């Protein structure tokens, strides 16, 4: 009996040693060298200018970063509901760009916890609360992400996913578990690699997209052919997020401009069936093809040329002296000069097509204008360009309900001068005749 008990004791001890010292499945993801940090985070605009995104208030103030021994990390962030533009918005999904920012493929974050809340229709829905993702850096300074928010989808009438940046403040991070002693060399190598990638990213930031064909300055200052006579004309216009002269946006970097191009098309040329803007924006062209709409030109009797352009989505745009909208027109020296823009017609509705007509002077019929307007849901100014197709210029306003400049009877300066001379002569010669009698 004693021998049996002794044998059992040996077997149990052996099994205990095997279980505690071998890499069995239920402990294979535990790394003794992992360090866990609580790191302050903020959500920035995708333009990487350091300004907070409108969704920053929905992001919890701290993220949990689990730094692995192979200089990668697992990051957990938490989102809460946020009220803006009279709507109770929620995060729907979070996807992560591989490093550097906004390059490589997108990977959806895993939802590790959810919560129930009132949705935009007054019912109840389940939303992601805590999300986690793996990242190829140990201590990333910035991570490019793509977020989908229900309120923005409703505003834009479809998928309005946007890029943003999660910024990590490592100087205020707290080590929750693990040891820093064995990690200094690895952190130094990871930091050097990150700087190298950031420098490369900056070099590529202001390059035009591959295949972009830039126009020349002289293309916009050819002699006018069709609008020399006073009167009304109509022509086709389109919007461009990229500067046609450079292929670079006026907002900063040029990466992932598809969102900007879609928005600009919705602003300048929505497919507006029955005035329902939600339906219009669902029909955005995804292949990069431009969409065109009508604008008005007016040559006044004094020889000046004015354009009237209709800008849509204006129910989401701040209109003020401080925030605009502002319009700048390309000049012969290559600079964009701000011009006076007059609101000639205003039609504002909350959820249907809302627009404002802007009239401004242009140097010639083939003009290029840059518009800056402050989009309230995005909490930042947006800049884009308006281009024209002079091949489509026709006499008349083509049924456009745009207001023209009402001109009074106008006498050209040379006729006016002749008239003055005639009056003077008439006063002089009769007097002379009376004298001779």
C-alpha positions as CSV (number, residue, x, y, z in Angstrom):
1,X,0.0,0.0,0.0
2,X,2.8,2.4,0.9
3,X,4.5,1.6,-2.4
4,X,1.3,2.4,-4.3
5,X,0.9,5.7,-2.5
6,X,4.5,6.6,-3.2
7,X,4.1,5.7,-6.9
8,X,0.9,7.9,-7.1
9,X,2.8,10.8,-5.5
10,X,5.6,10.5,-8.0
11,X,3.1,10.4,-10.9
12,X,1.2,13.4,-9.6
13,X,4.4,15.4,-9.1
14,X,5.5,14.5,-12.6
15,X,2.2,15.6,-14.2
16,X,2.3,18.8,-12.2
17,X,5.8,19.6,-13.5
18,X,4.8,18.9,-17.1
19,X,1.6,21.0,-16.9
20,X,3.3,24.0,-15.3
21,X,6.4,24.0,-17.5
22,X,5.2,23.0,-21.0
23,X,3.4,25.2,-23.6
24,X,-0.1,23.8,-23.4
25,X,-2.9,25.5,-25.3
26,X,-4.6,27.3,-22.5
27,X,-1.4,29.3,-21.6
28,X,0.1,29.6,-25.1
29,X,-0.9,33.3,-25.4
30,X,0.6,34.4,-22.1
31,X,4.0,36.1,-22.5
32,X,6.1,36.7,-19.4
33,X,7.8,39.6,-21.1
34,X,4.6,41.5,-22.0
35,X,4.2,44.9,-20.6
36,X,0.7,46.4,-20.2
37,X,0.2,50.2,-20.3
38,X,-2.6,52.6,-19.7
39,X,-2.0,55.4,-22.3
40,X,-3.9,58.7,-22.7
41,X,-5.4,58.8,-26.3
42,X,-7.1,61.4,-28.5
43,X,-8.9,61.2,-31.8
44,X,-7.4,63.5,-34.4
45,X,-8.5,64.7,-37.9
46,X,-7.1,62.6,-40.7
47,X,-5.2,65.6,-42.2
48,X,-2.6,65.0,-39.4
49,X,-2.6,68.7,-38.4
50,X,-3.0,68.1,-34.7
51,X,-6.6,69.2,-34.5
52,X,-9.1,67.1,-32.6
53,X,-11.7,65.1,-34.6
54,X,-15.4,65.7,-33.9
55,X,-15.5,62.2,-32.6
56,X,-12.9,62.7,-29.9
57,X,-15.5,63.1,-27.2
58,X,-16.8,59.6,-28.0
59,X,-13.3,58.0,-27.4
60,X,-12.5,57.1,-23.8
61,X,-9.5,59.1,-22.5
62,X,-7.2,56.0,-22.0
63,X,-6.3,53.0,-24.1
64,X,-4.8,49.7,-22.8
65,X,-1.7,48.7,-24.8
66,X,-0.2,45.3,-24.3
67,X,3.3,45.4,-25.6
68,X,4.6,42.0,-26.7
69,X,8.2,40.7,-26.7
70,X,8.4,40.8,-30.5
71,X,7.9,44.6,-30.6
72,X,4.2,44.3,-31.6
73,X,1.2,45.3,-29.5
74,X,-2.4,44.6,-28.8
75,X,-4.5,47.8,-28.2
76,X,-7.9,48.1,-26.7
77,X,-10.0,51.3,-27.0
78,X,-13.4,52.2,-25.7
79,X,-16.2,54.3,-27.4
80,X,-19.3,55.9,-25.9
81,X,-22.3,57.7,-27.5
82,X,-21.9,61.3,-28.5
83,X,-24.5,64.0,-29.3
84,X,-23.9,66.4,-32.2
85,X,-26.1,68.2,-34.8
86,X,-29.2,67.3,-32.8
87,X,-28.5,63.6,-33.1
88,X,-27.4,60.9,-30.7
89,X,-24.5,59.2,-32.6
90,X,-22.7,55.9,-32.1
91,X,-19.6,54.2,-33.5
92,X,-20.6,51.4,-35.8
93,X,-17.2,50.0,-36.7
94,X,-13.5,50.6,-36.4
95,X,-10.8,49.5,-38.9
96,X,-7.1,49.9,-38.6
97,X,-4.6,50.8,-41.3
98,X,-1.2,49.1,-41.3
99,X,1.7,51.4,-40.6
100,X,2.5,54.0,-41.7
101,X,-0.7,56.1,-41.4
102,X,-3.3,55.5,-44.0
103,X,-1.3,53.1,-46.1
104,X,-1.5,49.3,-46.5
105,X,-4.6,47.3,-45.9
106,X,-7.5,47.8,-43.5
107,X,-8.2,45.3,-40.8
108,X,-11.4,45.4,-38.7
109,X,-11.0,45.7,-34.9
110,X,-12.5,43.0,-32.8
111,X,-15.5,43.9,-30.6
112,X,-14.8,42.7,-27.1
113,X,-17.8,44.4,-25.4
114,X,-21.0,46.0,-26.4
115,X,-23.8,48.2,-24.9
116,X,-27.4,48.9,-25.7
117,X,-28.6,52.5,-26.4
118,X,-31.4,54.5,-28.1
119,X,-30.8,54.5,-31.9
120,X,-31.5,57.4,-34.4
121,X,-35.0,56.1,-35.0
122,X,-36.0,56.0,-31.3
123,X,-35.6,52.3,-30.8
124,X,-32.9,50.3,-29.1
125,X,-29.7,48.9,-30.8
126,X,-26.5,47.2,-29.7
127,X,-23.3,49.1,-30.4
128,X,-19.5,48.3,-30.0
129,X,-18.2,49.5,-26.6
130,X,-14.6,48.1,-26.4
131,X,-12.6,47.2,-29.4
132,X,-9.2,45.7,-29.7
133,X,-6.7,45.2,-32.5
134,X,-3.1,44.0,-33.1
135,X,-0.5,46.5,-34.4
136,X,2.9,46.1,-35.9
137,X,4.6,48.5,-33.5
138,X,5.3,48.2,-29.8
139,X,4.5,51.8,-28.8
140,X,2.8,53.6,-31.7
141,X,2.6,57.3,-31.6
142,X,-0.2,57.5,-34.1
143,X,-2.5,54.9,-35.6
144,X,-4.5,55.5,-38.8
145,X,-8.1,54.3,-38.4
146,X,-11.4,54.4,-40.3
147,X,-14.5,54.9,-38.4
148,X,-18.2,54.5,-39.3
149,X,-20.7,56.5,-37.3
150,X,-24.5,56.1,-37.6
151,X,-25.2,59.9,-37.4
152,X,-22.7,60.7,-40.2
153,X,-24.3,57.9,-42.4
154,X,-27.7,59.6,-41.9
155,X,-26.3,63.0,-42.7
156,X,-24.6,61.8,-45.9
157,X,-27.3,59.4,-46.9
158,X,-25.1,56.3,-47.1
159,X,-21.8,54.9,-46.0
160,X,-19.9,58.0,-44.7
161,X,-16.9,56.2,-43.1
162,X,-14.0,58.6,-42.5
163,X,-10.4,58.4,-41.7
164,X,-9.0,59.6,-38.4
165,X,-5.9,59.2,-36.2
166,X,-5.7,57.8,-32.7
167,X,-2.9,59.7,-31.0
168,X,-1.1,58.1,-28.0
169,X,0.5,60.2,-25.3
170,X,3.3,57.9,-24.1
171,X,4.9,60.6,-21.9
172,X,1.9,60.3,-19.6
173,X,1.5,56.5,-19.9
174,X,1.4,54.3,-16.8
175,X,2.9,50.8,-16.6
176,X,0.1,48.5,-15.3
177,X,2.1,45.2,-15.3
178,X,5.4,43.9,-16.6
179,X,8.9,45.3,-16.3
180,X,10.6,48.1,-18.3
181,X,14.2,46.8,-17.6
182,X,14.6,44.4,-20.5
183,X,12.7,46.5,-23.0
184,X,14.9,49.6,-23.5
185,X,16.9,48.3,-26.4
186,X,13.9,46.9,-28.2
187,X,12.0,50.2,-27.7
188,X,14.9,52.1,-29.2
189,X,14.9,49.9,-32.3
190,X,11.2,50.3,-32.6
191,X,11.4,54.1,-32.3
192,X,14.1,54.3,-34.9
193,X,12.0,52.2,-37.3
194,X,9.0,54.4,-36.7
195,X,10.9,57.6,-37.4
196,X,12.2,56.1,-40.6
197,X,8.7,55.2,-41.8
198,X,7.4,58.7,-40.8
199,X,10.1,60.4,-42.8
200,X,9.2,58.3,-45.8
201,X,5.5,59.1,-45.3
202,X,6.2,62.8,-45.2
203,X,8.1,62.7,-48.5
204,X,5.1,61.0,-50.2
205,X,2.5,63.2,-48.5
206,X,2.5,66.0,-51.0
207,X,2.8,64.0,-54.2
208,X,0.0,63.7,-56.7
209,X,-1.7,60.3,-57.0
210,X,-0.2,57.9,-59.6
211,X,-1.6,58.6,-63.0
212,X,-2.8,62.1,-62.2
213,X,-2.4,64.5,-65.2
214,X,-2.0,68.1,-64.0
215,X,-3.3,71.0,-66.0
216,X,-1.2,74.1,-66.8
217,X,-1.8,77.6,-65.7
218,X,-2.1,78.9,-69.2
219,X,-5.0,76.4,-69.8
220,X,-7.1,78.7,-67.6
221,X,-6.3,82.0,-69.4
222,X,-7.0,81.4,-73.0
223,X,-8.9,84.0,-74.9
224,X,-12.6,83.9,-74.3
225,X,-14.6,83.0,-77.4
226,X,-18.2,82.6,-76.4
227,X,-19.1,85.2,-73.7
228,X,-17.9,88.4,-75.3
229,X,-21.3,89.9,-75.7
230,X,-23.4,91.1,-72.7
231,X,-26.0,88.6,-71.5
232,X,-26.6,85.3,-69.8
233,X,-24.9,82.0,-70.5
234,X,-24.9,78.5,-69.0
235,X,-22.2,75.9,-68.8
236,X,-21.3,72.6,-67.0
237,X,-19.3,72.6,-63.8
238,X,-17.9,69.8,-61.6
239,X,-16.1,69.6,-58.3
240,X,-12.6,68.3,-57.5
241,X,-11.0,67.6,-54.2
242,X,-7.5,67.6,-55.8
243,X,-6.1,70.8,-57.1
244,X,-6.2,70.4,-60.9
245,X,-2.8,72.2,-61.2
246,X,-0.9,70.1,-58.7
247,X,-2.9,66.9,-57.9
248,X,-2.6,67.8,-54.2
249,X,-5.5,68.7,-51.9
250,X,-5.8,72.1,-50.3
251,X,-6.5,70.2,-47.0
252,X,-3.0,68.6,-46.6
253,X,-1.9,65.2,-47.8
254,X,-3.3,63.5,-50.8
255,X,-3.8,59.9,-49.5
256,X,-7.2,58.2,-49.6
257,X,-9.0,61.1,-51.4
258,X,-12.0,59.0,-52.3
259,X,-14.0,60.3,-49.4
260,X,-13.2,63.9,-50.3
261,X,-14.0,63.3,-53.9
262,X,-17.4,61.7,-53.1
263,X,-18.3,64.6,-50.8
264,X,-17.3,67.2,-53.3
265,X,-19.4,65.5,-56.0
266,X,-22.3,65.6,-53.5
267,X,-21.7,69.3,-52.9
268,X,-21.5,70.4,-56.5
269,X,-23.3,67.8,-58.5
270,X,-25.7,65.7,-56.5
271,X,-28.1,63.3,-58.4
272,X,-31.1,65.0,-57.0
273,X,-34.2,63.0,-57.6
274,X,-37.2,64.9,-56.1
275,X,-35.0,67.0,-53.8
276,X,-34.1,64.0,-51.6
277,X,-30.5,64.5,-50.8
278,X,-30.2,61.1,-49.0
279,X,-31.1,59.4,-52.3
280,X,-28.8,61.7,-54.2
281,X,-25.7,60.8,-52.1
282,X,-26.4,57.0,-52.4
283,X,-25.7,57.3,-56.1
284,X,-22.2,58.6,-55.7
285,X,-19.9,57.4,-58.5
286,X,-17.2,55.1,-57.0
287,X,-14.9,54.8,-60.0
288,X,-13.6,58.3,-59.9
289,X,-15.7,59.6,-62.8
290,X,-16.7,63.2,-62.5
291,X,-20.3,64.3,-62.4
292,X,-21.4,67.6,-63.9
293,X,-24.1,70.1,-63.2
294,X,-25.1,73.5,-64.5
295,X,-23.9,77.0,-63.5
296,X,-24.5,80.5,-64.9
297,X,-22.2,83.1,-66.4
298,X,-23.3,86.7,-67.0
299,X,-21.4,89.2,-69.0
300,X,-22.5,92.7,-67.9
301,X,-22.6,95.7,-70.1
302,X,-19.4,97.1,-68.5
303,X,-17.5,94.0,-69.7
304,X,-17.2,92.2,-66.4
305,X,-17.9,88.5,-66.1
306,X,-19.7,86.9,-63.2
307,X,-20.3,83.2,-62.3
308,X,-23.2,81.8,-60.2
309,X,-22.5,78.4,-58.7
310,X,-25.0,76.4,-56.6
311,X,-23.4,74.7,-53.5
312,X,-25.4,71.9,-51.9
313,X,-25.3,70.3,-48.4
314,X,-25.5,73.8,-46.9
315,X,-27.6,72.7,-44.0
316,X,-24.4,71.2,-42.5
317,X,-22.3,74.3,-43.3
318,X,-21.6,77.3,-41.0
319,X,-22.2,80.6,-42.8
320,X,-20.6,83.5,-41.1
321,X,-18.0,86.3,-41.7
322,X,-15.5,84.2,-39.7
323,X,-16.0,80.8,-41.4
324,X,-17.3,81.7,-44.8
325,X,-17.9,80.1,-47.2
326,X,-15.0,81.8,-48.9
327,X,-14.3,81.7,-52.6
328,X,-10.8,82.2,-54.2
329,X,-10.3,82.5,-58.0
330,X,-7.1,81.6,-59.8
331,X,-5.2,84.5,-61.2
332,X,-2.6,84.8,-64.0
333,X,0.2,84.8,-61.5
334,X,-0.9,81.3,-60.3
335,X,-2.3,82.5,-57.0
336,X,-5.8,82.1,-55.8
337,X,-7.3,85.5,-54.9
338,X,-10.3,85.8,-52.5
339,X,-13.2,87.5,-54.3
340,X,-16.5,88.9,-53.0
341,X,-19.1,86.1,-53.0
342,X,-22.8,87.2,-52.9
343,X,-25.6,84.9,-51.8
344,X,-28.2,85.3,-54.5
345,X,-30.6,82.4,-53.5
346,X,-30.9,80.4,-50.2
347,X,-32.8,77.2,-49.7
348,X,-32.2,75.5,-46.4
349,X,-33.9,72.4,-45.2
350,X,-32.7,70.0,-42.5
351,X,-32.8,66.6,-44.3
352,X,-33.5,67.4,-47.9
353,X,-31.5,69.2,-50.5
354,X,-30.3,72.5,-49.1
355,X,-28.3,74.9,-51.3
356,X,-27.0,78.4,-51.6
357,X,-26.3,80.2,-54.9
358,X,-23.0,82.2,-54.9
359,X,-22.2,84.9,-57.4
360,X,-18.6,86.1,-57.9
361,X,-16.5,87.8,-60.5
362,X,-14.2,85.7,-62.6
363,X,-11.4,86.8,-64.9
364,X,-12.6,84.7,-67.9
365,X,-15.0,82.0,-68.8
366,X,-12.5,79.1,-68.2
367,X,-12.1,79.9,-64.5
368,X,-10.9,77.8,-61.6
369,X,-12.3,78.5,-58.2
370,X,-11.3,77.2,-54.7
371,X,-14.1,77.0,-52.1
372,X,-13.6,76.9,-48.4
373,X,-16.5,76.1,-46.1
374,X,-16.8,75.0,-42.5
375,X,-18.6,71.7,-42.2
376,X,-20.1,71.5,-38.7
377,X,-20.4,67.7,-38.3
378,X,-16.7,67.4,-39.3
379,X,-15.8,70.3,-37.1
380,X,-13.3,71.7,-39.6
381,X,-13.1,73.7,-42.8
382,X,-13.1,71.8,-46.1
383,X,-11.4,73.1,-49.3
384,X,-12.2,71.9,-52.8
385,X,-12.1,73.2,-56.4
386,X,-14.8,74.1,-59.0
387,X,-13.9,73.4,-62.6
388,X,-15.8,74.3,-65.8
389,X,-16.3,72.8,-69.2
390,X,-16.2,75.7,-71.7
391,X,-17.2,73.4,-74.5
392,X,-20.7,73.4,-73.0
393,X,-21.3,77.2,-72.9
394,X,-24.6,78.2,-74.4
395,X,-26.6,81.4,-74.6
396,X,-29.4,81.8,-72.0
397,X,-29.8,80.4,-68.6
398,X,-31.2,77.0,-69.8
399,X,-34.1,77.1,-67.3
400,X,-31.8,77.7,-64.3
401,X,-33.6,79.3,-61.5
402,X,-30.6,81.5,-60.7
403,X,-30.8,85.3,-60.2
404,X,-29.1,87.5,-62.7
405,X,-27.7,91.0,-62.1
406,X,-30.4,93.5,-63.0
407,X,-28.7,96.2,-65.1
408,X,-30.1,99.7,-65.7
409,X,-29.8,101.4,-69.1
410,X,-26.1,101.8,-69.6
411,X,-24.3,104.2,-72.0
412,X,-20.8,103.1,-73.1
413,X,-18.2,105.6,-72.1
414,X,-17.3,106.5,-75.7
415,X,-21.0,107.3,-76.5
416,X,-21.3,109.3,-73.3
417,X,-18.3,111.4,-74.3
418,X,-19.7,112.1,-77.8
419,X,-23.0,113.1,-76.2
420,X,-21.2,115.6,-73.9
421,X,-19.3,117.1,-76.9
422,X,-22.6,117.4,-78.8
423,X,-24.3,119.3,-76.0
424,X,-21.3,121.6,-75.6
425,X,-21.2,122.3,-79.4
426,X,-25.0,123.0,-79.4
427,X,-24.5,125.6,-76.6
428,X,-21.6,127.2,-78.4
429,X,-22.7,127.6,-82.0
430,X,-26.1,129.3,-81.4
431,X,-24.4,131.9,-79.3
432,X,-21.8,132.5,-82.1
433,X,-24.6,132.9,-84.7
434,X,-26.5,135.5,-82.6
435,X,-23.3,137.5,-82.3
436,X,-22.8,137.8,-86.0
437,X,-26.3,139.3,-86.4
